[in-house]
Amino acid sequence: MLSIVSIGVIFLILYLQFGGFKPALFLLVNFLLALIGGVWSVYFTIGFIRIASLVGFITLFGIATRDRIFMIAHYQHLLAEGKEFKEAIIQGSVEK
């Protein structure tokens, strides 16, 4: 139950920060995909989770989340400069 509440609060903070449902949902999906990829990697390499694996998960989540937050903020900045949506996505992705 506490995990669901935590995810809800994180979503609310992201929603308020980025001013929309889509960017907040994109960041949460990115977090879940990083979790799936990390669990998959652990399963096919060592087979069980150790303390070192948990530290790696924390690092993975931090890097993946920070990278997506910067990317969405950059897209929003390009859109605020007056670029069209498609042009902002292409330019932002190339610059990343």
C-alpha positions in Angstrom: 0.0 0.0 0.0 2.8 2.4 0.8 4.4 1.8 -2.6 1.3 2.8 -4.4 1.0 5.9 -2.3 4.6 6.8 -3.0 4.2 6.3 -6.7 1.1 8.5 -6.6 2.9 11.3 -4.7 5.9 11.1 -7.1 3.4 11.3 -10.1 1.8 14.3 -8.5 5.1 16.1 -8.0 6.1 15.4 -11.6 2.7 16.5 -12.8 3.0 19.8 -11.0 6.6 20.3 -12.1 6.0 19.7 -15.8 2.5 20.9 -16.0 1.0 17.9 -17.8 -0.1 14.3 -17.6 2.0 13.0 -20.5 5.5 14.1 -19.3 4.8 12.8 -15.8 3.6 9.5 -17.2 6.6 9.3 -19.5 8.9 9.6 -16.6 7.1 6.9 -14.5 7.1 4.5 -17.5 10.9 5.2 -18.0 11.4 4.4 -14.3 9.5 1.1 -14.7 11.4 0.2 -17.8 14.7 0.7 -16.0 13.4 -1.5 -13.2 12.5 -4.3 -15.7 15.8 -4.0 -17.5 17.7 -4.1 -14.2 15.8 -7.2 -12.9 16.2 -8.9 -16.3 20.0 -8.2 -16.2 20.4 -9.6 -12.6 18.3 -12.7 -13.4 20.4 -13.6 -16.5 23.8 -12.9 -14.9 24.0 -13.8 -11.2 20.5 -15.0 -10.7 19.7 -13.3 -7.4 19.9 -9.9 -5.9 22.9 -8.9 -3.7 23.7 -5.7 -1.9 25.9 -4.6 -4.8 22.9 -5.2 -7.1 20.7 -3.0 -5.0 23.3 -0.2 -5.1 23.4 -0.6 -8.9 19.6 -0.4 -9.0 19.6 2.9 -7.1 22.3 4.3 -9.4 20.4 3.1 -12.5 17.1 4.7 -11.4 18.8 7.9 -10.5 20.6 8.2 -13.9 17.6 7.1 -15.9 15.3 9.5 -14.2 17.7 12.5 -14.3 18.4 11.9 -18.0 14.6 11.9 -18.9 13.9 14.9 -16.7 16.6 16.9 -18.5 15.3 15.7 -21.9 11.7 16.7 -21.2 12.8 20.1 -19.8 14.9 20.7 -22.9 11.9 19.8 -25.2 9.7 22.2 -23.2 12.4 24.9 -23.5 12.6 24.4 -27.3 8.8 24.6 -27.5 8.7 27.8 -25.5 11.2 29.3 -28.0 8.5 28.8 -30.6 9.7 25.7 -32.4 7.1 23.3 -33.7 6.6 20.0 -31.8 8.3 17.7 -34.4 11.2 20.1 -34.9 11.7 20.4 -31.1 11.7 16.7 -30.7 14.2 16.1 -33.5 16.5 19.0 -32.4 16.3 18.0 -28.7 17.1 14.4 -29.5 20.0 15.3 -31.8 21.5 17.6 -29.1 21.1 14.9 -26.5 
